[in-house]
Amino acid sequence: MSPHETLGNPALNIAIFVAFILVTLTVVVRVTAKQSKTASSFYTGGAAFSGRQNGLAIAGDYLSAASILGIVGAIAFNGYDGMLYMIGFLVAWLVALLLVAEPLRNTGKFTMADVLSFRMKQKPVRLAAAISTLVISILYLLSQMAGAGGLVSLLLGVSSELAQNAVIVVVGVLMILYVLIGGMKGTTWVQMIKAVMLIAATVAMAAWVLAIFGFNLDAIMGAAAEANHRPQMLAPGDKYKDPIGFISLSIALVFGTAGLPHVLMRFYTVPTAVAARKSVTWAIGLIGGFYMCMLILGYGAAALIPGGQGAIKLMPGGSNAAAPALSYYLPGGGLGGTVFLAVVAGVAFATTLAVVAGLTITAAASFAHDIYNSVIKDGKADPSKEIRIARITVLVLGALAIVGGIFAKGMSLAFLVALAFAVAASANLPSILFSLYWRRFNTQGSLWSISTGLISSIVLIVFSSTISTPIGSAKPLASAMFPNACFAWFPYDNPAIVSVPLAFLAGWLGTVLSKEVPDVAKTAEMEVRSMTGAGAEREISH
């Protein structure tokens, strides 16, 4: 089978996609039929989910297209260095569990800005936090939309630019539909269903690969290196030859999770602090098991797909096609491979829809709650109008995600997500940690930290080889978003090694240079609430 041809049976693939969409839309309609039309129900599902349910939903939200498509592709092409994404994404949850999850849930109500503005001047801090949330959400959406375009194009045999763009448009429309109908409650149920399907399919594939090689991981890795004539896949330094670039990426991955707005918002969907901790514990277990399977699938794809890396590179989506292609070739092709591919593709498609829905509702909540209600209307907006603004925001974000996804298609999903993590680690995490753990931290410090982290990370990304060909390069850089442009001067792909320390420094400097007198009562209240949860249940239920 030529890599230019369609994998599997397009009709069967479409049938699986349609079946998933119909089932999940039915679930969304049923679980939200009696839902009250309040801000709490739309933003947090009424904070009615258990720790286990929310843990499943967090896994569903976090395990994005970059996980099953991007990480498998990164390991299949870069071996040991590709595992950095897997390890970084997993270790990041320890930061979220130990430093952020419980105090954030205790102090906030709907969004991250609730925490950052708790003891600060409301309007400027909420506006800065909302802008940061919107930028990160849109950047993350690009990777998911691009992944969906590549995946569906591969399975339907679509090769033309116009057809791939049409696929991205369809995904965007479906995303908008899920959020408008179901709000957070419907989105959470879709994420739970998707998490169960994704983890089950991944474990089945990993067990299959292991069985082929006699449950010997060394044999899988050796076969991958031998099949592609690249022994360097088994050692570090194949992709990240520069240790500083390696450290920069690691900082983004490890610290980015605790600053991702759509992950932070999940902590508000549980009724108690205990449930918040329990949900993160469940998430760590599920996500950890999933990523262990990614190692097997990445090397397995390089070893088992005929033609290896060269064949994968020619498929629609490039390296992102490794996981679905492996599912087709695992049973040796034929009917078994066609059916298994259709199931895995349906799960990957579900993954994309669930994640983009979570990102969209988070961004919509931030704009409607933090900008429209708190900044424009001084916190006195009519709840029904606030929800209407949130729904309009969903439509606008959907359009932006579609356009951005069209430009980003073909790029490495794991890499695109790492950029979103870098912005989150720079713009959000320093201010969150300072707000929760430094009594002296004030409005100016928060504004300086958020704006410095956001601006520095975005500027360094724009002037990196991610976007254009480096200045002075003899030939265009094929992996750049705009290879024919030539304005990249920042030497590293990921900006975190510069932007994260800058954000912490700006937060400290802004605070010590400010003449603002801290609100002692508010500071004490925030400290008690963040550590004990006293008052949080009453406010959320209200």
N, C-alpha and C positions, 0 to 999 in steps of 0.2 A: 504493500500500500504506500503510495507516494505521500509525502507530508503535505503536498498541495491539495490533496483530496479531503473530503469531509470525513471526520471520524464518526463511526457509528451510523445510525439511521436517523436522518433529520426529522422524519415524521414522528418517530418514537421520542426523540429528544424534545420536540415541541409538545408532545402529549404529556410528558412528565412535567414540563414547565407549567403548562396550563392546569394540570391537576393540582400542583402545589398552590398556584395562585387562587384557584377556586376554593380549595380547602381552607387556606389561611384567611381569605376574605370572609368565608362563612364563619370561621371562628371569631374574627374581629367583630363582625356584625352582631353575633350572638352574645359575646361577653360584654359588649358596650351598649346593648339595646336598652338596658335600664340605667345606664350611667347618667348621673346628674351632670348638667351643663355648667359646672363650676370650673374656676381656674385650677383648683386642686385636682379635680378629676382629669382635666385635659393634660396638665403638666406632670402629675405624679401618680395618676391612676388611683387617687384617693389614699395614697400611702397604705395600701391594703395587702401588699404581697408579703409572704413569709420570707425568712432568710434563705431557705432552700430554693424557693421560686425565683427570688431575686438573684441568687447565685447563678442559677441557670440562665437567667436573662442577661446578667453581666457577661457570662461566657458567650452568649449569643451576640451580644453587642460588641464584645472585644475581639472575638475570632472572626475577623473580617475576610474579605477577598484576598487581602495581603497574606493571610495566614495559610489558607489551603492552596492558593495559587502562587502568591509571591514567594513565600518561604520555601515551598517545595522547589520552585524554579531556581531560587538563589542557591540552595544546597546542590541541586542537580548540576548547576553550572560552576559554582565556586567551592563546593565541598566544605571543608572545614570553616572557611571564612563565612560561608552562607549560614552556618549555624549560629553566628553571632546574633542575627536577628531573633532567632528562636530563644536563645538564652536571655537576651536583653529584655524581650517582651515578657518573659516569665518572671525574672528577678524583679522587674518593675513593680509587681504586685506586692512585694514585701514592703516597699516604700508606701504604697497606697494603704496597706493594712495597718502598718505600725504608726504612721504619722498623720494620715489624712481622713480615712473612712469615718471613724466614729465621731471625732470632733466636728467634722464638716457637716455630718448629718444632724448633729445636736444643735449647731449654731444657725444653720440655714433653713430655708423653707421650700423654695422652688429652684433656685439657681445658685451658681458659684458667687455671683455678685452679692447675694444676701449675706454671705460670710464676709467678703472683703469690705463691704460698706457698713457692717454691723456697728462699729464704733468710730466710723469716719464720717466725713461730710458725704451725704448720700449721693447727690447728683453726679459730681465729677467721677467718683470711684465707680458707681454703677455704669456710667457711660463708657469708661475705659474698659471695665470688665466685659461689658456687652460687646464692644468692638472686637476685643480679643477673642471672645467666644465665637463670633461670626466668622472671623478670619480663619481660625483653626478648623471650624466645622466645614467651611467651604474647601479648604485645602485637603482635608481628609476625604470629603465627598469626591474630589477629583479622582483619587485612587480607586474608589469603589466603582464609580461610573466607568472609568477606563477598563477596569477588570471585567465588568459585566459585558462591555462591548467586545473585548477580546474573547471571552469565554463563549458567548453565544455565536459569535462569528465562526469560531472553530467548529462548533457543533452543527451549525447549519450550512457549512460550506460557503460562507459569505466572505468574499475577498475584496470587493470593491469598497472604496472609501465611503461612498454614499450609503451603501447597505450597512456598513458597520456603524456609521453615524445614526442611522435609523434605529438600530438596536439600542443605542445609548438613549435615544429619545423615548423609546418604549419603557425602558427601565425607569427613567425619570418620571414618567407619567404614573407608573405603578406605585412608585415611592410616594408621590403626592397623594394618591388615592388612599393608601394605607393610613397615612397620618391624618388626613382630613376626616376619614371615617372613624378611626379608632382612638386617636389621641395616644397618650402614654399607655393606657391600659391595653388597648388593642395591639400597640407596638410591642409591649412586653410579652404578650402571649405569642406573637409571631416569633420573637427572639427565643422564647423557651422551646417552642416546637423546632425551630431551626437548630438550636444547640444540641438537642437530643439526636436529630437526624445527622448533623455534621459529625459529632463525636462517634456515633455508631458506624457511619460509613468510613471514617478515618481509621478506626480500630480494625474494622474488617479488612481494609486494604493493607494496613501494616502487617496484620497477621498473615495475610496471603503472601506478601513479599517475603516475610521471614520463613514461611513454610517452604517456599521455592528454594531458599538457600540453607535449608536444614536448621533454621532458627539460629543462624550464625551471623551476627552483625558484621564481624570482620570480613566474612566472605562477600557480603553485599557491598561494602565499601571498596574492597579490593577489585571486585568485578566492575564497579563503576569506573574506577581509575584505569583499569585495563581496557575496557571497552572504548574509552575516549582518549586513550594514550596520554593521560594526564596524571601522573603519579603525584603531582603537587596538590591534587584535590584532597589528599590525606594529611596535609600539613598546613599550618597557618602561613599567611603571607601571599597567597595566590592572588587575591583581589586587593587586600589592604596592605600594601607594601610600606606605606607611610604610617608609623606608629601614632602620630598625632591625629591623623584622619581617623584611625581606628578608635582612639580614645574619644574623639568628638562624637562619633556615631554611638559609642557605648553610653555616653552621657545622655544623649537624646533618648535612647531606648529605655534606660533605667529610670530616668526622672520624668519622662514624658507622660507616662500613664497617669500619675497622680495629678497631672494638670489638664488632662483631656476633659473638656466640658461634658461630653455625652456619657463618659464613665462616671464623673462626679455626680451628675444628675440622678444616676441610678440609686444613689444612697438615700434619696428623698422618697423613694417608692416603698420603703419599709416603715413600720409603725414605731419601732424602738431602736435604741442604740445597740442592744444585744443582737437584734435581727440584722443590723448593718454589719456588725463584725462577722456574724454567721454567714452572711451572704458572700463576703469577701473570702472567707475560709473555703466555702463551697467552690467559689470561682477559681481560687488557686489550685485546688485539686483537679477540677475539670480541665482547666487550661494547661496545667502541668502535664497531665496525661496526654492531652492532645498534641502538645509540642514534642513530646518524646516520639510520637508517631511520625512527626514531620521529618525527623532525622532519617528514619527508615524509608519513607516515601521519596525523599529527595535523592538519596543515593540509589534507591531502587529504580527511579525513573531514568537516571543516567545509565544504569546497567541493563535495563530490560527493554527500553523502547528501541526498536530497530533504527539504526543510524545515530543513536545517542544524541549528544548535544547539537550536532549539525542538523538532524531532522527536526528537533524541537524548535530550533531557531527559525526554521522556515515556516512553521505553523502560525496561523493568525494568533496574535498575542505574544509570540516569541517565547521567552522563558516561562511566562505565566501559563503556558499550555501544558507544562510538564505533568501536573497532577491529573487532569482529565485524560491525557494521552496514556499515562500509566494505567489508569483504570480500564482503558480499552484493551491494552496489550497484556494485562495480567492473566486473563484466562486463555490467552493465545488467540484472541480475535474471534471471529465468527459470532454466533448468536449470543453466547455468554458474555463476550466482551461488549457487544452492542448494548445489551440490557444493563450491564453493570455501569457502563459509561453513562447511559441515560440517567441512572439513579444518582451517580456521583455528580453529574452536571446539574441535575435538579437541586441537589443539596447546595452546590456552590452558588447557584442562582438564588436560592433561598437565603444564603449567607449575605449576598450583596444587598438584597431587598431589605432584610432585617436591619443591617447596619446603617444603610442610608436613611431608613425611616427613623432610627434612633438619633442620628446626627441632625436630621431635619427638625425633629420636634424640639431638640435641645436648643438649636439656633433660634427657632421661632419663639420659644419660651423666653429666651434671653432678650430678644428684641421687644416683644410685647410686654413682658413683665418689668424689665429693667429700663428700657429706653422709653417706650410709650407710657406705661403706667407711672413709673417712679420718677422719670426725668421730665417728660412732657406734661403729664397730668398731676404731678406732685403726689403720686400715690393715691389719687382719688378717682381713678378711671372706673367707669362702669364695667363690672366683670364681663358682661356679655360683649361689650365693645372690645375689651382687651382680648378675649378669645377670638373675636372676628379679626382683629389685627394679627394675631398669631396665625390664623388660617391664611390670610393674605401673604404673610411672610413665607409660609410654606410654599406657596405658588412661585414667589420670586426666587427663593432658594432653589427650587426645582429647576427653574429656567437657567440659573447660573451654573448649577451642577451639570446640566446637560451640555452647555457650551464648553465649560472647562473640561469635562470628560472627553469631549471630542478632540480637544487639543492634546490631552495627556495620554490618549490611547497608545499602546505599544511600549510605554515606559515600564520599568520594573515596579510592580505594585509595592513590594516590600520597601523599596527605596523611597517611593512617594509617601508612604505612611511614615517612614522615618523622618521625613521633613516636617510633617504635621506634629510628630512627637517633639521635634526640636523647638518648634514655635511654642507648643504647650509648656515644655520644660522651661522656656525662657520667659514667656509672658505671664504665665499663671502661677507656677509652683512657688517661685520666690515670694510673691506677695501673699499666697495662701499660708505658707509656713510662718512668715513674719507676723501675719494677722493672728494666727492661732497661738504662737509661742513667744512673741516679743511684746511686752506691755507698752513700750515706748513708741512702737510703730504707729505712724499717723497718716493722714490723708496725703500729704506731699510725698512721703516715702512710697505709699502704695501707687500713686500716679506715676512717679518716676520709675518705679520698678516695672510696672506693666508696660508703659510706653517704651522704655529702653529695651526691654526684652522683646517686645513685639517688633519694633522698628528695626533693631539690629539684626534679628534673625531673618526677617523678610528681606532686608537689603542685602545681607550676605548670601541668601539663597538666590536672589535675582542676579547677583554678580558672580555666581559660581558656575562651574561647568555643567550643573544640572540644567540650566536654562539655555546657555549658549556655548559656543566654542571659545576656549581660552584665547586671550589676546596674544598674537604672535604665533599661533599654531599654524602649521604648514597646510593642514587639511581640515575640513569640517569634522566635528565630533559627532558621530552618528547617534550616540546615546543622549545627546542634548535635546531639550524640547524644541529649540530653534537652532538646528545645526548650522544653518547658513549665516546666522548672526555671530558676531565676534566681539563680545564685550566682557567676558568673564575674567576677573582679576583675583578673586578670592581663591586660595590654593586648595581648599578642602570642599568635599561634596556636602558635608553637613556642618552647620554653623554653631552647634551647641557648645563647643569648647570655648568659643568667644562670647556668644550671646547669653549663656546661662550665668557665668561669673559677672558679666556686665550688669545683668538684671539684679543680682544680689547686691552688688556694689551700689547701684543706683538707689535701691530701696534703703540701704543703710545711710547713704550720703544724704538723700532727700529728707530722711527722718531727723538726722542730727543737725542739719542746717535749718530746719523748720522752727518757727517760733510758736507753732500751734501748741496750745495747752491740752494735754490728753484729758478725755472725759473719764475720770476715775471710776465713776459709778458704772458706766457702760463697759469699761475695760474689765472691771470685776465681774459684772454680769456675764460677759462673754467667756471669761475664764471658767466660771462655775458651770455655765451651760455646756461648753465644749468638753469639759472633763467629766461631767456627771449626767448631762442630759436634762437637768432640771428645767422645766418650762417648755421644752421642745415639743413634747407630746400635746400639751395643751394648745400651743400655737398652731401646730399642723392640723389638729382635729378641728380647730376653729375655722 
